[in-house]
Amino acid sequence: MFMKKQLVLPFLFLSLFSCNKAEKGIVLMDAENYTSTIDGKPVELYTLESENGMVMQVTNFGAHVVSLWVADKDGKYDDVVLGHKTLDEYIDYQGERFVGCVVGRYANRIADGKFTLNGITYNVPKNNNGQSLHGGLKGLDQVVWNVDSVGKDMICLSYLSPDGEEGYPGNLSIKMTYSLTGDNAFRIDYSATTDKPTHVNLSNHSFFNLKGEGGGTINDHLLTIYADSITPVNESLIPTGNLMAVDGTPFDFRTATPIGQRVNEENEQLKNGNGYDHNWVLKKVHEGDIELAATVYEPQSGRLLEVFTDQPGLQFYGGNFFNGTGDGKYGAKFNYREALALETQKFPDSPNWPNFPSTLLNPGEEYSHTCIYKFSIK
């Protein structure tokens, strides 16, 4: 009898799980399409569910968020993040590489792929117009993360980036937890330690469309960013080292504004970024506290996304370089300005600008970072 229960109960649980998803219109990716071994490590697809019905699928290859199902004002569920149908598409990507992954060791750009630390100049890969972007040729998005534990609504991942990987000094031990909370939030908690002085700036690169993947342009999404200035960039998207006030510019999102309302205006910064691809300097009440950084509202679905973080910067990227290449999970292509990224972070190229918030991590210290994407109906 005991053996029968062991066999039947898991089957009943899986059947109920599948039925509940089908009733909501949720289509789960096939785990077999993500099962593999890379660099001698197992890769799997994991499905998480919150107590309120949010569903997320994650692979430990690059810690990619493959799908995130959220209800709209009518109770209809849609997958609001870009992703691929198979693991192979993340490995042999076409077009945009950074879809739903963790980025680092250094999120964003480092000028000319170099920085000086304690009198030593370090060279890191130049993988973006002569600059280093999101950790280099094989950043954290292209490695297999260890799965330390998995629960119904959370997964704990870790990775040891060895000394010298992609040119960065120090053995960097990283821990990261993805969790779905009871208040309809996708929460990310990062921590890291090192045995040599090094620079660390981690972030998540999920692309959102609150109408659902393949739902059309995000230019009609209403965006608010709680920031009075940005770090302006040159033609290579490297900061100039100054701050630029948003007042009177297309970068003023202090009140909710359609993303596409000013994106095609004549403006040097819009020209340099081919649209919005800039770091906003968040207006913090208390430095280091988790505070509201931005909101995105999509009127058709009624979905509201709120972004909370303890970081000083937020990179808003409006999908300017999507060009119709890259296959989505449901047959749609990744088209121009059909998704947006909101990356909580330190500032781009901080190692080369002493006036920017420091990204230096020393032995005996701990890097920590929290990002929360919270969903509700408005």
Secondary structure, DSSP 4 states (H G I P E B T S, - for coil): -HHHHHHHHHHHHHHHHHHHHHHHT--PPPGGGG-EEETTEEE-EEEEE-TTS-EEEEETBTTEEEEEEEE-TTS-EEE-B---SSHHHHHS--S---SS-EE-SB-SEEGGGEEEETTEEEE----BTTBEETTSTT-GGGSBPEEEEE-SSEEEEEEEE-TTGGG--S-EEEEEEEEE-TTSEEEEEEEEEESS-EE-B-EE--EE-TT-TT---STTSEEEE-EEEEE-B-TTS-B-SS-EE-TTSTT--SS-EEGGGSTTSS-HHHHHHTS-EEEEEE--SSTTS-EEEEEEEETTTTEEEEEEESSSEEEEE--TT--S-SB-TTS-B--TTS-EEEEEES-TTGGG-TTSPP-EE-TT--EEEEEEEEEEE-
